[in-house]
Amino acid sequence: MPAITLLSLSECDAPMFLEMLIVAPTGHLCPLLEALHLQESYVRQSLLVDIINSRRPQMMHVQITRCSGIDEYTASELRSLAKIGWVK
């Protein structure tokens, strides 16, 4: 998966899968990932913050569509870290 720049997940158990996207000293999945699109999944704000921070400055865009765990206030807070698209 080294060439993947966009990852789109729909209706999945996002927290468990997304944890694997956090960059660790031992390695990470999708090293060229620039954009993450999440739709109709459960997502924790703290997990998105960890992913974005671990992939800076490369992670530039996160699209969040109808995901429980993310509200307008949370999306606004995330915008200080990356370009965030949010649809309730």
Secondary structure as the mmCIF struct_conf table of DSSP 4:
data_model
#
loop_
_struct_conf.conf_type_id
_struct_conf.id
_struct_conf.beg_label_comp_id
_struct_conf.beg_label_asym_id
_struct_conf.beg_label_seq_id
_struct_conf.end_label_comp_id
_struct_conf.end_label_asym_id
_struct_conf.end_label_seq_id
TURN_TY1_P TURN_TY1_P1 PRO A 2 ALA A 3
STRN STRN1 LEU A 6 SER A 10
BEND BEND1 GLU A 11 CYS A 12
HELX_RH_AL_P HELX_RH_AL_P1 ALA A 14 LEU A 18
HELX_RH_3T_P HELX_RH_3T_P1 GLU A 19 LEU A 21
BEND BEND2 ILE A 22 ILE A 22
STRN STRN2 ALA A 24 ALA A 24
TURN_TY1_P TURN_TY1_P2 PRO A 25 THR A 26
STRN STRN3 GLY A 27 GLY A 27
BEND BEND3 LEU A 29 LEU A 29
TURN_TY1_P TURN_TY1_P3 PRO A 31 LEU A 32
STRN STRN4 ALA A 35 GLN A 39
BEND BEND4 GLU A 40 GLU A 40
STRN STRN5 TYR A 42 TYR A 42
HELX_RH_AL_P HELX_RH_AL_P2 GLN A 45 SER A 54
TURN_TY1_P TURN_TY1_P4 ARG A 55 GLN A 58
STRN STRN6 HIS A 61 THR A 65
BEND BEND5 ARG A 66 ARG A 66
STRN STRN7 SER A 68 SER A 68
TURN_TY1_P TURN_TY1_P5 GLY A 69 GLY A 69
HELX_RH_AL_P HELX_RH_AL_P3 GLU A 72 LEU A 78
TURN_TY1_P TURN_TY1_P6 ARG A 79 LEU A 81
BEND BEND6 ALA A 82 ALA A 82
STRN STRN8 LYS A 83 VAL A 87
#
